[in-house]
Each structure stands twice: as structure tokens, then as C-alpha cells.
Amino acid sequence: MATGRGRALRQYGRGTAPAFPGAAEVRPPRPFAPAVASAGPRNRSRSFAVRPGACSETVNAGIKSLCLTPSIKLKSNLCIESLPSEMLIKIFSYLDPVSLLSVGCVNKHFYHLANDNGIWLKIYSICFQPKRTVWKMKSEQTETVSLGCAALHDRKPGYWKKEYIFKQIAAVKTRVMRLVKPVDPYTGLPCKNKEAMKPRRRSLIAEYHLANLTESSVALGADKLVQLFSLNPGVLVGLWKEKNEIAFVMASLHYHQLLERSTLGSATVQYALPPNKPVLDDVDPEYGLHDYSLHLDMHGGSCTYLCGTFKSLFCRKGDIANGYLRLTVVSLKDNKKHLPLAGTLGLSWETDVFKGNVKDCFMMDVTLLDETGKPFWCFSAPVYTELSSEASGLYDYLGHTYTTYYADSEGKVCVELVWLEETKEYFIVNLVLYISTKKVNNWYGTNY
């Protein structure tokens, strides 16, 4: 009993005992200690114990005293930006180059820290190791430490970042040039052009106004779901028939200097081909009119209808008319050179939900080479065939005649085809190129 009375007296001395027997024990709040981190929830509810038989007024008084006690809220503004610079640099040192460049775009503080020469010198040394080998380990360590100290203290912030970027650009250019250096003698284009373009992701930006689309001017064809519209240069837009909304966009790009056009151009200024230096030929007065080579590719997506090369094309001065040079590739009179097309003409398209095929429409890739094998006129564009209104004078073929036409500022292509119902195939019976005399004169330095 003495022990119990002593414990009760100590409780009264501390101010924690109830005012009378049966009242609630209300403990004062603990003093706030900000230096100690709590593993529990931030906001804790306070509780008090009520002895059996306590009156409700006493309980309410206890609750009121708790409500009047000022609550202490723990506010934390901790974020990664508030960390010391040394810790941030240590964190940044574990990032790869791409992530490190992205972090530098967050704010000015991160930009300066992400330019740390120590981080970039380590990245540079790993990616571009020196070719020479030092056999003695001690001398190698001494040389590396001395080189690293000099490279860090004598250079401005961001120096090794720029060196790394410039070295990477030079390495990419070297690899690409190795791929595009071998030239195909038939097409005049790099043999490994596809391999050079495949691992690269380029952004080609162009602006078009679709409000002026009309069926009479740019419509190529339609199937049950979509209607195709051609936007020069080489852009196809498929519109849903019912909603008149864009279903897909396709681009046909020629491989000739595609790397330069995609990397050196911009959204406002297109890449301009370097001017050709004309080489005058005093021996041949008709220089610029002969020894052309044509590589023609007709395809409809995954299906190839024709892929051929035609050499020794020429034009006589008498065939120059209306500002164009005439190059006859396939003649109506020479039926031995008439060419069949494999399969039925059509351009395949596919979206995430639907797919289809627009008949009598295909892609035409033309590469015209000069007598030195240099690409002279190149384009890749969608074209379509339409039934010819003129009566055909061909007696060797029984079928309807169709025509395909393409034109730009440098030339024109006219193709005449015959559909054979028996064999279910097209035959090219006439193929003529018209080259602008202005382009020929600028290319060769002549005056036709």
C-alpha cells in the first residue's frame, strides 16, 4: 500500500494524476524534437484513457483541453534540388551520357553541375580509350592521374562534354561514310544506303494546308474506306470517307542525299543540293545529249512491279522542243522492248485497325544518271493510272490502254500501258522522259 501511495504522490507532483478519483488521465503532449526522425505516420491522433465510472462532463473537459492544445505539424520541403552540390555530382556520375544531357536541361543549377569535367572526362575515357598501351602498371597509373588532374584543373567547365559530343559526331559521320562510299553502278546510289539510314532516327518537318484538297487536283484513288491525296513533294494523305478525317500519312523519299536532306535541313529552310560544276566538252558538240542511264522502280509497298535499268539513252537536237529534251526508253514501234509488270497495280496501306489496297495506284522511283554515272534527276512519288481516251493503234495487243503521268520543275515522265485480260497483267508499251533544257544547261554549262 505504501508503494501505491508513493506512486500516486509522484503522479500528482508531475501533474499527470486525475483531479479526483474516476476522472480521465490527460497527459500533456510530448515536446517536439525535430532532430529525431519518426518512422511512423506524420500526423498522429492523440488519445486519453478513461477510467470506468468517469462522468461524461469530465470526459468532455478532457477532450476540450486536447482541442485547445496547439498542434505541431511537421513541414518538409526536402527535394533533390536542396541536396548539396557534392551529393548531386555524385548522383550524376552514375548517369549515362543521354540521361546526363537531359538532366542538364532541368534548370541552370543542374546545367552547371551536369557540365562537371570530372564526370565527362570519365565518360570520354571509357568511350574513346587511347590506342597505345602502357605495359608498366605504375607508370600507367601515374600518367593517368597526372593527365586527369591537368585535364580537370586546366579546362573550363563543360570542356570534356563538348569534346565527347564532337567526337561522337565525328565517329557517326565516319561510320556513315564507310557505308555510303561504295556506289551501285546500276543506280548510281550507295549500295548500303538502307543500312546507313536504318539505325538513324531523323525528324522531317513539313507544313501543309489541307483545306485546299480537291478531288480534281490531287486525288489519286480510293477504296471502300479511304481516299488518297498527294501532296508534293512525295506525301500521301489518306482520309476516311465517312468522317473526312486523316487516317494515315505516308511519305515517299528518294535515297539520293537523303542523309544530308534530313540532317542539314530545318522546318523553315530546306536543304539545297550543292551546285554542280559543269565540265565542258569541246570535242563533242552534242555533249549533254547522250549516255544517260535510267533506273526505274515501280512498287506498291511490299510488292515490286518493275525494277530495271536502261542505259545509253540519248536525244538528238531535233528532238528538243518546248523547252524539253526527249529521252525515249521504251518505244511503241519496238515491241521487243515492251515490259510486263508483275502483279496487279495497287498501293497497300495499313493502320492499327484497318488495312486496304488502292487499285491502279503505285509508287514510282526514278534515278537518271549522266554519262559519268552521277545522279542527274531523282524523285520518288505516288502516281496513278487512268484509262486513255485516245484510240490505241496497237494491233499486237487486245486490251484497254492506260496512261501514267508525272511532272515537276525538272522534267516529266509519260508511261503508256496495255492491260491484257487473258494473262491478267500490264505491259509497258511506251516510256518517255522529258528533261528540262534549263536543268541540262545548268548541269553541263551548255546552251540548248
C-alpha positions as CSV (number, residue, x, y, z in Angstrom):
1,M,0.0,0.0,0.0
2,A,2.9,2.3,0.7
3,T,4.3,1.8,-2.7
4,G,1.0,2.6,-4.3
5,R,0.6,5.8,-2.3
6,G,4.1,6.9,-3.3
7,R,3.4,6.3,-7.0
8,A,0.2,8.3,-6.7
9,L,2.0,11.2,-5.0
10,R,4.6,11.2,-7.7
11,Q,1.9,11.4,-10.3
12,Y,0.3,14.4,-8.5
13,G,3.7,16.1,-8.4
14,R,4.1,15.6,-12.1
15,G,0.7,16.9,-12.9
16,T,-0.5,13.8,-14.6
17,A,-2.8,12.4,-11.9
18,P,-6.6,13.0,-12.3
19,A,-8.2,15.8,-10.3
20,F,-10.4,13.3,-8.4
21,P,-10.8,9.5,-8.5
22,G,-12.6,8.3,-11.5
23,A,-11.5,11.2,-13.8
24,A,-9.7,10.8,-17.0
25,E,-5.9,10.8,-17.1
26,V,-4.9,13.5,-19.5
27,R,-1.2,13.5,-20.4
28,P,0.4,16.7,-21.8
29,P,1.8,16.5,-25.3
30,R,5.4,15.5,-25.7
31,P,7.9,18.2,-26.6
32,F,8.7,18.3,-30.3
33,A,12.1,17.0,-31.2
34,P,12.9,17.9,-34.8
35,A,16.3,16.2,-34.8
36,V,14.7,12.7,-34.4
37,A,13.1,11.2,-37.5
38,S,10.0,9.1,-36.9
39,A,9.3,6.0,-38.8
40,G,5.6,6.3,-38.3
41,P,3.0,8.5,-40.0
42,R,3.5,12.2,-39.9
43,N,0.2,13.2,-38.2
44,R,-0.6,11.1,-35.1
45,S,-4.0,11.3,-33.3
46,R,-3.8,11.9,-29.6
47,S,-5.7,9.6,-27.2
48,F,-6.5,9.6,-23.5
49,A,-7.6,6.8,-21.1
50,V,-11.0,6.9,-19.4
51,R,-11.4,5.0,-16.2
52,P,-14.6,3.1,-15.6
53,G,-17.3,5.2,-14.0
54,A,-16.0,8.5,-15.1
55,C,-18.7,11.1,-15.7
56,S,-19.3,12.5,-19.1
57,E,-18.6,16.1,-18.1
58,T,-15.1,15.1,-17.1
59,V,-14.6,13.3,-20.4
60,N,-15.8,16.4,-22.3
61,A,-13.4,18.6,-20.3
62,G,-10.6,16.3,-21.3
63,I,-11.5,16.4,-24.9
64,K,-11.8,20.2,-24.8
65,S,-8.3,20.5,-23.3
66,L,-6.9,18.4,-26.1
67,C,-8.6,20.5,-28.7
68,L,-7.2,23.7,-27.2
69,T,-3.6,22.3,-27.2
70,P,-1.8,23.8,-30.2
71,S,-0.9,21.1,-32.7
72,I,2.6,20.8,-34.2
73,K,2.8,20.0,-37.9
74,L,5.9,18.6,-39.5
75,K,6.5,20.5,-42.7
76,S,9.2,19.1,-45.0
77,N,10.4,20.9,-48.1
78,L,13.1,18.3,-48.9
79,C,13.7,17.7,-52.6
80,I,16.6,16.7,-54.8
81,E,17.4,20.3,-55.6
82,S,18.1,21.1,-51.9
83,L,20.9,18.4,-51.7
84,P,24.4,19.7,-51.6
85,S,26.2,20.1,-54.9
86,E,28.7,17.4,-53.9
87,M,26.0,14.8,-53.5
88,L,24.3,15.8,-56.7
89,I,27.5,15.5,-58.7
90,K,28.0,12.0,-57.1
91,I,24.4,11.1,-58.3
92,F,25.0,12.5,-61.7
93,S,28.2,10.5,-62.1
94,Y,26.1,7.3,-62.3
95,L,24.1,8.5,-65.3
96,D,24.7,7.7,-68.9
97,P,25.5,10.5,-71.4
98,V,22.0,10.8,-72.8
99,S,20.5,11.0,-69.3
100,L,23.2,13.4,-68.2
101,L,22.4,15.7,-71.1
102,S,18.7,15.5,-70.2
103,V,19.3,16.4,-66.6
104,G,21.2,19.5,-67.7
105,C,18.0,20.8,-69.3
106,V,16.1,20.9,-66.0
107,N,17.4,24.2,-64.7
108,K,20.5,26.4,-64.5
109,H,21.8,24.7,-61.3
110,F,21.6,21.2,-62.8
111,Y,23.1,22.5,-66.0
112,H,26.3,23.7,-64.3
113,L,26.6,20.6,-62.3
114,A,26.0,18.3,-65.3
115,N,28.9,20.1,-67.0
116,D,31.3,18.8,-64.4
117,N,34.6,17.9,-66.1
118,G,35.2,15.0,-63.8
119,I,32.1,13.2,-64.9
120,W,32.6,13.9,-68.6
121,L,36.3,13.0,-68.6
122,K,35.4,9.6,-67.2
123,I,32.7,9.1,-69.9
124,Y,35.2,10.3,-72.6
125,S,37.9,8.0,-71.4
126,I,35.6,5.0,-71.4
127,C,34.2,5.6,-74.9
128,F,37.4,6.8,-76.5
129,Q,40.3,4.9,-75.0
130,P,43.8,5.7,-76.2
131,K,45.2,3.2,-78.8
132,R,48.7,3.0,-77.3
133,T,49.3,0.5,-74.5
134,V,51.5,1.2,-71.4
135,W,53.0,-2.0,-70.1
136,K,54.2,-0.9,-66.7
137,M,51.3,-0.6,-64.3
138,K,52.9,2.1,-62.0
139,S,53.8,4.4,-64.9
140,E,50.3,3.9,-66.3
141,Q,48.6,4.9,-63.0
142,T,51.0,7.9,-62.6
143,E,50.3,9.0,-66.1
144,T,46.6,8.7,-65.8
145,V,46.4,10.6,-62.5
146,S,48.6,13.4,-63.8
147,L,46.7,13.6,-67.1
148,G,43.4,13.6,-65.2
149,C,44.4,16.3,-62.8
150,A,45.7,18.5,-65.6
151,A,42.5,17.8,-67.7
152,L,40.3,18.8,-64.8
153,H,42.0,21.9,-63.5
154,D,43.2,23.5,-66.8
155,R,39.9,23.2,-68.6
156,K,36.8,25.3,-68.4
157,P,33.5,23.6,-67.2
158,G,31.9,21.7,-70.0
159,Y,35.1,21.2,-72.0
160,W,35.0,17.4,-71.9
161,K,31.3,17.4,-72.6
162,K,31.9,19.3,-75.8
163,E,34.8,17.0,-76.7
164,Y,32.7,14.0,-76.1
165,I,29.9,15.3,-78.3
166,F,32.2,16.4,-81.2
167,K,34.0,13.0,-81.0
168,Q,30.7,11.1,-81.2
169,I,29.5,13.2,-84.2
170,A,32.8,12.5,-86.0
171,A,32.6,8.8,-85.3
172,V,29.0,8.6,-86.6
173,K,30.0,10.5,-89.8
174,T,32.9,8.1,-90.3
175,R,30.7,5.1,-90.0
176,V,28.1,6.5,-92.3
177,M,30.7,7.5,-94.9
178,R,32.0,4.0,-94.9
179,L,28.5,2.7,-95.7
180,V,27.7,5.2,-98.4
181,K,31.1,5.1,-100.1
182,P,30.5,2.0,-102.3
183,V,28.3,3.0,-105.3
184,D,26.0,0.7,-107.2
185,P,26.9,1.0,-110.9
186,Y,23.3,0.5,-112.0
187,T,21.6,3.0,-109.8
188,G,24.4,5.5,-109.1
189,L,23.4,5.4,-105.4
190,P,25.3,4.0,-102.4
191,C,24.9,0.2,-102.2
192,K,24.3,0.2,-98.5
193,N,22.1,3.3,-98.3
194,K,19.4,1.4,-96.5
195,E,21.9,0.2,-93.9
196,A,23.1,3.7,-93.4
197,M,19.6,5.1,-92.9
198,K,18.1,2.2,-90.9
199,P,19.8,2.9,-87.5
200,R,19.2,6.6,-87.7
201,R,16.1,8.4,-86.5
202,R,15.5,11.6,-88.2
203,S,12.8,14.2,-88.0
204,L,11.5,15.5,-91.3
205,I,9.2,18.5,-90.7
206,A,6.9,20.0,-93.4
207,E,3.8,22.1,-93.2
208,Y,0.7,21.6,-95.4
209,H,-2.7,23.2,-95.5
210,L,-5.3,20.5,-96.0
211,A,-8.2,22.9,-96.5
212,N,-7.5,23.2,-100.3
213,L,-7.7,19.5,-101.0
214,T,-9.8,18.9,-104.1
215,E,-10.5,15.6,-105.9
216,S,-9.7,17.1,-109.3
217,S,-6.2,18.3,-108.4
218,V,-4.5,15.9,-106.1
219,A,-6.8,12.8,-105.7
220,L,-5.0,9.6,-106.6
221,G,-7.7,7.0,-105.9
222,A,-9.9,5.4,-103.3
223,D,-11.1,2.1,-101.9
224,K,-14.0,1.3,-99.7
225,L,-12.6,3.0,-96.6
226,V,-10.2,5.8,-97.6
227,Q,-9.4,8.3,-100.3
228,L,-5.8,9.1,-101.2
229,F,-4.5,12.6,-101.8
230,S,-1.0,13.5,-103.0
231,L,0.9,16.5,-101.5
232,N,4.1,17.4,-103.2
233,P,6.8,16.5,-102.6
234,G,6.1,12.8,-102.1
235,V,3.5,12.9,-99.2
236,L,0.4,10.8,-99.3
237,V,-2.6,11.5,-97.0
238,G,-5.4,9.0,-96.5
239,L,-8.8,10.4,-95.4
240,W,-11.6,8.4,-94.1
241,K,-14.6,8.6,-96.5
242,E,-17.3,8.9,-93.9
243,K,-15.7,11.3,-91.3
244,N,-13.4,13.1,-93.7
245,E,-10.6,12.8,-91.1
246,I,-7.0,11.8,-91.6
247,A,-6.5,8.0,-91.5
248,F,-2.7,7.9,-92.2
249,V,0.2,9.8,-93.7
250,M,2.8,8.2,-95.9
251,A,6.0,9.7,-97.3
252,S,8.0,8.6,-100.3
253,L,11.6,9.8,-100.1
254,H,14.3,9.2,-102.6
255,Y,17.6,7.8,-101.3
256,H,19.8,10.3,-103.1
257,Q,21.4,12.6,-100.5
258,L,18.6,11.7,-98.0
259,L,21.1,11.8,-95.1
260,E,22.0,15.4,-96.0
261,R,18.5,16.5,-96.6
262,S,17.2,15.0,-93.3
263,T,20.1,16.3,-91.1
264,L,21.1,19.6,-92.7
265,G,17.6,20.9,-93.4
266,S,15.2,22.5,-91.0
267,A,11.5,23.2,-90.6
268,T,11.7,26.5,-92.4
269,V,14.7,26.1,-94.7
270,Q,15.0,23.0,-96.9
271,Y,18.4,21.6,-97.7
272,A,19.6,22.8,-101.1
273,L,21.8,20.5,-103.1
274,P,25.3,21.9,-103.8
275,P,25.6,23.4,-107.3
276,N,27.1,21.2,-109.9
277,K,30.3,22.3,-111.6
278,P,29.8,21.9,-115.3
279,V,32.5,20.1,-117.3
280,L,32.7,21.5,-120.8
281,D,33.5,19.0,-123.7
282,D,35.0,20.7,-126.7
283,V,35.2,17.5,-128.7
284,D,31.6,16.5,-128.8
285,P,29.3,19.4,-129.8
286,E,26.2,17.4,-128.6
287,Y,27.7,17.0,-125.1
288,G,24.8,16.6,-122.6
289,L,22.5,14.8,-125.0
290,H,23.8,11.3,-124.8
291,D,24.9,8.5,-122.5
292,Y,22.1,8.9,-119.9
293,S,21.2,5.9,-117.7
294,L,17.8,5.3,-116.1
295,H,17.0,3.2,-113.1
296,L,13.2,2.7,-112.7
297,D,11.5,1.1,-109.7
298,M,7.7,0.6,-109.6
299,H,6.3,-0.8,-106.4
300,G,3.1,-0.7,-104.2
301,G,4.5,-1.1,-100.7
302,S,5.8,-4.6,-100.2
303,C,5.1,-5.7,-103.8
304,T,7.5,-4.7,-106.7
305,Y,6.0,-4.5,-110.1
306,L,9.1,-3.5,-112.1
307,C,12.8,-2.8,-111.3
308,G,15.0,-2.2,-114.3
309,T,18.0,-0.3,-115.6
310,F,18.1,1.3,-119.1
311,K,21.4,2.5,-120.5
312,S,22.7,4.5,-123.5
313,L,19.7,6.9,-123.6
314,F,20.2,9.9,-125.9
315,C,18.5,12.8,-127.5
316,R,19.0,14.4,-130.9
317,K,18.9,18.2,-131.3
318,G,15.8,17.8,-133.5
319,D,14.0,16.1,-130.5
320,I,14.4,19.3,-128.4
321,A,11.0,21.0,-128.3
322,N,9.1,23.3,-126.0
323,G,12.0,23.5,-123.5
324,Y,12.4,19.8,-123.0
325,L,14.9,17.1,-124.2
326,R,13.1,13.9,-125.2
327,L,14.6,10.6,-124.0
328,T,12.8,7.5,-125.3
329,V,13.2,4.5,-123.1
330,V,10.5,2.1,-124.4
331,S,9.0,2.8,-127.9
332,L,5.7,1.8,-129.3
333,K,7.3,0.6,-132.5
334,D,9.8,-1.7,-130.9
335,N,7.6,-4.4,-129.3
336,K,10.7,-6.5,-128.4
337,K,11.4,-4.0,-125.6
338,H,7.9,-3.9,-124.2
339,L,8.0,-4.8,-120.5
340,P,5.4,-6.8,-118.4
341,L,4.5,-5.8,-114.9
342,A,4.4,-8.4,-112.2
343,G,1.0,-8.4,-110.4
344,T,-1.9,-6.1,-110.4
345,L,-1.2,-2.4,-109.7
346,G,-2.2,-1.2,-106.3
347,L,-0.9,0.7,-103.3
348,S,-1.2,-1.1,-100.0
349,W,-1.9,0.8,-96.8
350,E,-2.4,-0.4,-93.2
351,T,-3.3,1.2,-89.8
352,D,-3.7,-0.3,-86.3
353,V,-7.2,-1.4,-87.1
354,F,-7.8,-1.5,-90.8
355,K,-5.8,-2.2,-94.0
356,G,-6.6,-1.9,-97.7
357,N,-5.4,-1.6,-101.2
358,V,-6.0,1.3,-103.6
359,K,-6.1,-0.1,-107.1
360,D,-4.3,1.5,-110.1
361,C,-2.0,3.5,-107.9
362,F,1.7,2.8,-107.1
363,M,5.0,4.4,-106.2
364,M,7.5,5.4,-108.9
365,D,11.2,5.8,-108.1
366,V,13.3,7.4,-110.9
367,T,17.0,7.9,-110.9
368,L,18.5,9.4,-114.1
369,L,22.3,9.4,-114.3
370,D,24.6,11.4,-116.6
371,E,27.4,10.0,-118.6
372,T,29.7,10.0,-115.6
373,G,27.3,7.9,-113.5
374,K,26.3,10.9,-111.3
375,P,22.7,11.2,-110.3
376,F,21.2,13.9,-112.5
377,W,17.4,13.8,-111.8
378,C,15.9,11.8,-108.9
379,F,12.4,11.6,-107.5
380,S,10.1,9.2,-105.6
381,A,6.4,10.0,-105.9
382,P,3.0,8.3,-106.0
383,V,1.3,8.0,-109.4
384,Y,-1.9,6.5,-110.7
385,T,-3.1,5.1,-114.0
386,E,-6.2,6.2,-115.8
387,L,-8.0,4.9,-118.9
388,S,-6.8,6.6,-122.1
389,S,-9.4,8.5,-124.1
390,E,-7.4,8.1,-127.3
391,A,-7.9,5.1,-129.5
392,S,-4.9,2.8,-129.4
393,G,-3.0,2.0,-132.7
394,L,-1.5,-1.2,-131.2
395,Y,-2.6,-4.3,-133.2
396,D,-0.4,-6.8,-131.3
397,Y,-2.4,-6.3,-128.0
398,L,-6.1,-6.7,-127.4
399,G,-6.9,-4.7,-124.3
400,H,-7.6,-1.3,-122.9
401,T,-4.8,1.3,-122.8
402,Y,-3.9,3.2,-119.7
403,T,-1.6,6.2,-119.1
404,T,0.6,7.3,-116.1
405,Y,2.0,10.8,-115.9
406,Y,4.3,12.6,-113.5
407,A,5.8,16.1,-113.8
408,D,7.8,18.5,-111.6
409,S,10.0,21.6,-112.3
410,E,12.9,19.5,-113.7
411,G,11.1,17.0,-116.0
412,K,8.2,14.8,-116.9
413,V,7.5,11.1,-117.2
414,C,4.9,9.6,-119.6
415,V,4.1,5.9,-119.4
416,E,1.6,4.0,-121.6
417,L,0.4,0.6,-120.5
418,V,-1.9,-2.0,-122.0
419,W,-4.0,-4.4,-119.9
420,L,-4.2,-7.9,-121.2
421,E,-7.3,-9.6,-120.0
422,E,-6.1,-13.1,-120.9
423,T,-3.0,-13.0,-118.8
424,K,-4.2,-10.5,-116.3
425,E,-1.2,-8.3,-116.5
426,Y,0.0,-4.8,-117.7
427,F,2.6,-4.2,-120.4
428,I,4.6,-1.0,-120.7
429,V,4.5,-0.2,-124.4
430,N,5.7,3.4,-124.2
431,L,8.0,5.1,-121.7
432,V,9.4,8.6,-122.4
433,L,11.3,11.1,-120.2
434,Y,11.2,14.8,-120.8
435,I,14.1,16.7,-119.2
436,S,14.1,20.5,-118.8
437,T,16.6,22.2,-121.1
438,K,17.2,24.7,-118.3
439,K,18.4,21.9,-116.0
440,V,20.6,20.4,-118.7
441,N,22.2,23.8,-119.5
442,N,22.9,24.4,-115.8
443,W,24.3,21.0,-115.3
444,Y,26.6,20.9,-118.4
445,G,27.2,24.6,-119.0
446,T,25.6,24.3,-122.4
447,N,23.0,26.5,-124.3
448,Y,20.4,24.2,-125.8
